């Protein structure tokens, strides 16, 4: 079977557009939160790195 350049380009373009349209209909799989999130609530919820916990004690350096 002989295929000329025009038929090849038409066929390849058709395959390209149908594969991209099928890719748009695929759903993204559900993702879990991962193993790096703790199951417990930390003692210190703010971003203040000087005060430790709820006691109001300041951290001391070296």
BALOBA-1460 file (C-alpha; in Angstrom, 3 decimals):
// residues 62
<rec num="1" residu="x" x="0.000" y="0.000" z="0.000"/>
<rec num="2" residu="x" x="1.464" y="3.304" z="-1.078"/>
<rec num="3" residu="x" x="0.598" y="6.508" z="0.811"/>
<rec num="4" residu="x" x="1.550" y="9.899" z="-0.550"/>
<rec num="5" residu="x" x="2.703" y="12.884" z="1.449"/>
<rec num="6" residu="x" x="-0.691" y="14.624" z="1.445"/>
<rec num="7" residu="x" x="-2.524" y="11.592" z="2.830"/>
<rec num="8" residu="x" x="0.196" y="11.100" z="5.433"/>
<rec num="9" residu="x" x="-0.090" y="14.697" z="6.660"/>
<rec num="10" residu="x" x="-3.884" y="14.546" z="6.798"/>
<rec num="11" residu="x" x="-3.797" y="11.265" z="8.717"/>
<rec num="12" residu="x" x="-1.125" y="12.432" z="11.156"/>
<rec num="13" residu="x" x="-2.986" y="15.696" z="11.782"/>
<rec num="14" residu="x" x="-6.195" y="13.818" z="12.449"/>
<rec num="15" residu="x" x="-4.454" y="11.522" z="14.919"/>
<rec num="16" residu="x" x="-2.801" y="14.479" z="16.625"/>
<rec num="17" residu="x" x="-6.049" y="16.386" z="17.162"/>
<rec num="18" residu="x" x="-8.006" y="13.355" z="18.352"/>
<rec num="19" residu="x" x="-5.340" y="12.407" z="20.903"/>
<rec num="20" residu="x" x="-5.263" y="15.948" z="22.315"/>
<rec num="21" residu="x" x="-9.050" y="16.066" z="22.615"/>
<rec num="22" residu="x" x="-9.072" y="12.726" z="24.445"/>
<rec num="23" residu="x" x="-6.366" y="13.989" z="26.809"/>
<rec num="24" residu="x" x="-8.602" y="16.916" z="27.762"/>
<rec num="25" residu="x" x="-11.373" y="14.600" z="28.913"/>
<rec num="26" residu="x" x="-9.198" y="12.520" z="31.252"/>
<rec num="27" residu="x" x="-9.586" y="13.329" z="34.936"/>
<rec num="28" residu="x" x="-6.675" y="13.966" z="37.247"/>
<rec num="29" residu="x" x="-6.386" y="11.231" z="39.884"/>
<rec num="30" residu="x" x="-7.257" y="12.121" z="43.470"/>
<rec num="31" residu="x" x="-4.202" y="12.913" z="45.553"/>
<rec num="32" residu="x" x="-3.859" y="12.256" z="49.255"/>
<rec num="33" residu="x" x="-2.308" y="14.802" z="51.601"/>
<rec num="34" residu="x" x="0.842" y="12.692" z="51.820"/>
<rec num="35" residu="x" x="2.854" y="11.230" z="54.670"/>
<rec num="36" residu="x" x="4.389" y="14.564" z="55.698"/>
<rec num="37" residu="x" x="1.336" y="16.158" z="57.323"/>
<rec num="38" residu="x" x="0.956" y="15.254" z="61.017"/>
<rec num="39" residu="x" x="-2.257" y="13.762" z="62.363"/>
<rec num="40" residu="x" x="-2.037" y="15.993" z="65.444"/>
<rec num="41" residu="x" x="-2.269" y="19.746" z="65.932"/>
<rec num="42" residu="x" x="1.105" y="21.340" z="66.857"/>
<rec num="43" residu="x" x="1.427" y="23.255" z="70.143"/>
<rec num="44" residu="x" x="2.601" y="26.457" z="68.487"/>
<rec num="45" residu="x" x="0.372" y="27.669" z="65.636"/>
<rec num="46" residu="x" x="1.907" y="31.056" z="64.850"/>
<rec num="47" residu="x" x="5.072" y="31.933" z="62.953"/>
<rec num="48" residu="x" x="6.808" y="33.521" z="65.940"/>
<rec num="49" residu="x" x="10.047" y="31.593" z="66.379"/>
<rec num="50" residu="x" x="11.080" y="33.482" z="69.533"/>
<rec num="51" residu="x" x="8.231" y="32.387" z="71.827"/>
<rec num="52" residu="x" x="8.115" y="28.662" z="72.520"/>
<rec num="53" residu="x" x="4.685" y="27.093" z="72.993"/>
<rec num="54" residu="x" x="1.983" y="28.710" z="75.086"/>
<rec num="55" residu="x" x="4.128" y="29.476" z="78.173"/>
<rec num="56" residu="x" x="5.408" y="32.750" z="76.713"/>
<rec num="57" residu="x" x="9.017" y="31.712" z="77.337"/>
<rec num="58" residu="x" x="11.488" y="33.307" z="74.952"/>
<rec num="59" residu="x" x="13.966" y="31.106" z="73.139"/>
<rec num="60" residu="x" x="17.589" y="31.596" z="74.165"/>
<rec num="61" residu="x" x="20.577" y="31.482" z="71.854"/>
<rec num="62" residu="x" x="24.072" y="30.206" z="72.490"/>
